[in-house]
């Protein structure tokens, strides 16, 4: 994967962590780190669900193997 995807994922996780921490009025480092871990677990679950769904659709013959366009394929 391209480093660009890792950078975008990091920005999304940090933005969600700060937004949820502000929304729930978390002030201590311990509370914010708990929110960070929850966001990382949720982000991992969502990405796994999307990739799992695409593999299931390919396996069932509903979608083609290029269902998720790779960044390298666009060039």
HELIX and SHEET records of a PDB file:
HELIX    1   1 UNK A    3  UNK A   23  1                                  21    
HELIX    2   2 UNK A   29  UNK A   60  1                                  32    
HELIX    3   3 UNK A   71  UNK A   74  5                                   4    
END                                                                             
